[in-house]
Amino acid sequence: MEKTIIPIGPYHPLQEEPEFFMLTVEGEKVVDIEVRIGYNHRGIEKLSEMKSFDQSTFLIERICGICSTSHPFAYTRAVEDIIPVEVPERAKYIRTIIAEGERIHSHLLWLGLAGHFLGYNTVYMWVWKLREEILDVMEILTGNRNSYAMFKPGGIRRDIKSEDIPVVIKKMDSIVSTLEMLKKAVIDDPVIHARTKGIGILSKEDAINYCALGPTARASGVARDVRKDSPYGAYDKIEWDMIVTHNGDVFDKLVVRILEVFESIKIIKNCFLNLPGGEIDANIKDIPPGEGIGFIEAPRGECFHYVKSDGTNRPVRHKVRAPTFMNLPTCKATIIGEYISDATIILAAIDPCYCCTERMTVCNTKRKKIYTGKDLIKLSREKTEILRNKMGVK
Amino acid sequence: MTREEVLGDLRKKFKDDIVEILDERSKKVYIEIKQESLVKVASYIFKDLKARFNTASGVDMRNHMEILYHFLIEDINLLISLRVKLQKSKLEIDSLLPIFEGANWIEREMHEILGINFKGHPDLKRLLLPDDWPDGVYPLRRDYKEWDKNVIRDRGV
């Protein structure tokens, strides 16, 4: 049969971020895939070498808007590993709370998008409404809906107020009841079954071979979670379960993420119940020469940072490896042999995050004019006006 | 296997390949190995010790180039970083792609940003850098110079 090439991206209505997939299809079957990334490459590893250790924390927080805790968490752990220094207990618990809050909103964001990709916009609207409440909780705790700026090498920047805790726990309980309803609606839905069961299967062998991470690996029966394998923060002090399923298809990835949200809520509540008092910062002064590694479980899998110091106040090398960097190549194993109509949901099933993957600014702006926010609003109004005139709408 | 058994095992099995073992942290070990032994040691760690390949970090050390291959043995919570030193005059090392697929992208990344050649990698094409980026310019090297005159730099507003 004749082969046809179907390009998806780099800018496509179904994608939130720029990436390019070149699908080779025979009839309706995908026979090959080629991935091209790099459209979001900002040179953050290079930039980090020009900033001090403290400034870097803010820089790498901006690698990604969704995992805005994972990167600083891994980075601060890498810096603490150079010295080495032990973080105060209270800071460990608060770090865990923030990281789990992020996991909840990230998983919900994916679940909504998955519904959107399947053409099931009711799920999308419901889940994103629920995600708003989590963002409100994060605003109460940190002052920000996203990019919390809570982390610093040696501890955290701000403490949690004790009068906020009952409010947050009450909100969490209300989220659980809505989530129970959603879980039943999504997991038992025949439409979702038909679109996701047995689709895009990643076998256990492939998951190990591709070094897949996070929910992508756990849905394929690989019990791999940094929070259990090499515990950090407060994860070894409180009780929670790792969610592992065995089919490896899109449905299992969905189930893993939904059930993990419940575990995260459990972890947050347990952390609040056992929250110790005391210091929140180890007050690091100098960073000696040496090298350190920090890795944590981000919502999409393990986030890995390697920092090398030469005794000055700047890192000489800062290597960042985001989970999608390992998860995205697995599409070669999952998509081949599937129908073209399932391609978008299979590609979305690993919860790809290209900002993280490409972190590296080489601002190559050939255009001389730089648009500000005001210019863009002006342009948009002008365009609307032209359209109105054309259509004769007053 | 415990941590001590694993390390003793590695010491015994690869005594000619290991240059130095830096064992200062309870959960992390740095092992410097000879350049030509990489595939042998990495394959033992990945296949026999059932470790997971985290990633590799390439570092430009001015006088030489260094690659650290990080492996995590999940059962005993031990992170092994294999350190390989490369001469600047001959930046070439065997690819790990034949052993596991997970090394594919990171080798492509190191190839384009540090200019290291991976022998045995079938497809060392661009991954992150744009298509109009000139050949032979490696952004993460210490001697990197701005090549594009139109670049707008504004640091710290």
Interface residues (C-beta under 8 A of the other chain):
Chain A: I37 G38 H41 G43 E45 K46 M50 D81 P84 D206 I208 N209 Y210 C211 R224 D229 S230 E291 I293 F295 E302 F304 Y306 K308 V316 R317 K319 R321 F325 M326 L328 P329 E358 M360 V362 C363 N364 T365 K366 I370
Chain B: R25 K27 K28 Y30 R52 F53 N54 T55 S57 G58 V59 D60 L68 H70 L72 E74 N77 L79 S81 F100 E101 G102 N104 W105 I106 I113 R126 L127 L128 L129 P130 D132 P139 L140 D148 N150 V151 I152 R153 R155
